[in-house]
């Protein structure tokens, strides 16, 4: 059985194997390569490679498609939000246009589904009026516990654009954090070699952030942070490393603070984001939640 596909604009310049998994079947990479080796795939009547970058309006022909079995992982259940939950997100919208949306992400919900999290931002947004006839593309992430500014692209073109801007550090983010203890006034730059492990393989990554003390009373500090690099849990790890962990952080904490005031929410908020596209400047600010605001009023 022969089936033809025409590449749409959203997948222009994507790798063939990525296009295949998202538009035909989600199958292992080795099986895609096997199908190509057996000459069962033609792009514009020619042989192709998994690394080929598909182009808008490419004609892709796949032979014996009825014999290809999809990977069961592609059939995973998606989170279906209620109408009340979908309407709640109207209050979090900071920007909505044809190419992207910017929201003030609430704390306690992950950006996408994971092994421990079913409910997630992406599955909620794709069911709202903001993504009617388009799909959401993740261009960066915030931790589940972190609140604040989050960009979600509405097409592949802008997803690739934002990914490039993040890579060349042309998107500037400002965070607010409330930490235990008084941060030394001598610290204005955090530079660390952060260690993580992938299948027992040790990975060391350079992490750089700028730090500014906004308020401090000896017991707690309110900080403004500008990460230059974008490592996983970067700010949480860096503040832990200087002995001033973020309040509400149950992963990176110092034992001497364990009996002090606790918080159900991580006191880390993505406060501002700014970037430029086609000579147009974008600058957004997300208000922190009530608990964050209440803590500042009570303790500083």
N, C-alpha and C positions, 0 to 999 in steps of 0.2 A: 504493500500500500504506500503510495506517494502522497506526501502532504507539503503544501507550499506555504511559506510565511513571507511577509513583507515587513522589514524592520521599520518601526516607527521612530519618530523624532527623539523620544525619551531615551532610546538606546543607542543613539548615534555615537560612534567612537568607543563603544563598550567592547570588551573582549568577547569573542564568540562563545567561549565556554560559559561565561556569566550570562550572556543572552539566552543560551540554550536552557540553562537551569531555571531561569525565571519565566521563560515563554513556552518551553516544550515539556521537559520533564526534569525534575530534580533528581538526578542520578549521579553516582560517583564519577569523579574526574577520569578515572581509568576507563570507565565504560564509554564516556564521550570520546576519548582518544581512540578507543577500539573501533567505534562506529566510523570515525573519520578515516582510520587506516584501511578499513574495508570498503572505502569509497562510497559510503552510503549518504554522504552529505555533499551538496554542491551549493556554492554561493555564486550567484550570477553565472551558472552553468560551469563553474570552475571548481577545482579541488580547493580545500581550505585547511587551516590549522586552528588549534584551540586558541592560539594567541592572536589570531586575526582580529582586527578592530572593525566591527560591523559598521556600515554606513547607512544613513537614512535612505530608505527606499531599496536597499539591497533585497534581492529575491533569494530566499533560502529554501532549498528543496531537500527533504529528508525521505529516504527510501526505507521501507520496512518499518515504519513508525509503529505499526500495530504490534510488533514483536518487542518493542522497548517497554520495560516495566519501570514505573516511577518509584522513587524512594519513598517509603512510608513517612519519612520525616516531613515531607512536603504537605502531609495531610493533617498536621497538628491543629488542634482546636484553637480558634481565635477567641479573644475576650469580647463579649458582646455587652456593651454598656446599656443601661436603662435610659429612657428619654430624659428623666430628671438629671442623671449624671451628665449626659451630653450637653444639656442646656446650661449646666453649672459652669462649663468652660467658657461661656460668653464673658464671664467676669475676669477671665485670665488673659484675654486677647490684648496684645499690645500693638500688633500690626497684622494686617491681612491684605494681601494683594495677589495678583495672578501667578506670582512665582514663588512666594514663600509666606510663611506665617511665623510670628514671634509671640510666644506665650510666656506668662509668668508661671512657671511650673510649680505646683504645690509640693511640699515635702511629703515623703512617705509613699511615693509612687514611682516606679522605675520608668525609664524612657521606653524600653521594650520588654517583652516577656522574657523570662529566664527560667532556670530550673527551680528557683524558689519563688518566683513571682509570676502570677497569671495576669492579673489586672495591670495595665500599662498605658502610658500616654498615647503611643502610636495607634493602638487598636481603638482607643476612644476617639481620637481625632479623625480617623478614617471613616467613622460613622457619623460625623457631624456635617453641617452645611458647608463648612470651610473646605472640605475635601470632596465635594460633589463632583463626580466625573474625573477626578484626579487622585493620585495616590501619594501618601506622605513618604518622604525620603529623609532618613536620619543623616545629618551632617556633622553632629557632635553630640556628646552625651553629658548629662549631669548624673551624679550618684542618686540612688533612690532617696536617700535622706536629705539631699541638697535641694533647696528651692531656688527659683529665680529664672533669669532670662534663658530661653531655649529657642533656637532656630530650627524650623522644619521646612524643607524645600517641597515644592509642589510638582516639580518635574526634574528629569535627570540632568538637564542642562544646568539648572541652578544648583542642583546637588553637587555636580562636579565643580562648579564655580566656587561654592562655599568651601568644599574640601580643599581646593587649591589655595584659597585665601587663608584658611587655617594653617596649611602646610608652610606657606611663606610668611606666616605671622603678620598678616594684614588685618586680622580681626582681633580687636583689643577688648579684653574682658576685665571687669573690676568686681571683686568679691568683698563681702563684709563677713567678718567672723568674730565671735565672742569667745575668748579663751580663758582658761584658768591662769591665774598668776599675773604678775606684772612683766610685760615684755621689755627687755632692755632697750633703752633709747639708742644704744649703739648699733642696733640691728636695723638695717634698711634694705638689705639684700639677702635673700636665702638662696644658697647654692648647695645642692646635695647630689650625691650619687645614690639614687634610690634603687634598692634591690628587690627583685621579684623573681618568681620561679614559674617556669612553664614545663610541665612534665619532668620535674626534677632538674631542669636546666636553669642555671643561675643567670639572670639577666640584670645588668647594671645600666641604668639610664641617668643621664645628667638632667637635673631639674633646677630651674631658675625662676624665682619670683621676687617681685618688689614688695616691700612691706612699709606701711605707714601706720603709726599709732594715732588713733583718733581720740580715744579716751582711755584712762587707766586709773584705778583706785587702789592698787596694791593687791587686791584679790582677783580682779578680773580686768581684761583688756578688750577693747573694741578696736578691731584692726581693719584697715583697707588693704587689699592684696591684689596685685596684678601679676598673674602667672605669665611668664614668657614662653615656657615650654608647656606641653600638655600631657603630662604623665598621669596614669591612673592613681587616684587618691593623692595627687601631688600636694595640695595645700594641707590636707589632713596629716600626711606623713611629715612634712617639713615643720609644721608647728609642734608636732609631737617631738621631733628631733631636738628642738630648742627648749623643751620642757614646758611648753605652753599648749597643751592639747585643747582642741575645740570642745566646748561644752556640748554634751549630748552624743559625743563620739564613743560608741561602745567597742570600737575596734582598736583605735589608737588612743590610749589613755595612760596616765601616770597614776600609780597606786595611791600616792599621797593625796590625790584629789578625790578619791572614790567616795569619801564620806561627806564631801561638800555638796552644794546644790546640784541637783540633777535636772535633766530635761528630757522629755520624751522625743523632742525634735533635735536634730543636729543644728547647731547655731552657725551654719554656713549658708550664705545666700549669694547667688550670682546677681549682683546689683545692677551692673551696666554692661552694655556691649556697643561697640561702634565699629563701623567699616565703611568702605566706599565702593560703589559699583557704578561704572560708566560715568565717573565724575560726580556722582550724587552721593552726598554724605548721609549715612544713617546712624542715628544715635538713640538708643533706647534705655530706659530705666525701669526696673521692676521694684515695686514696693515690697518690703519684707513683711512676713506674716505677723499676726497679733502677738504671738508668744515672744517673738524676737523683739518687737517694739516694747512690749511690757517689761522684758528683762532689762532693756536699756533704761527705761524710766525708773525702775526700782533700784538698780544697782550702780548707776553712774550719776 
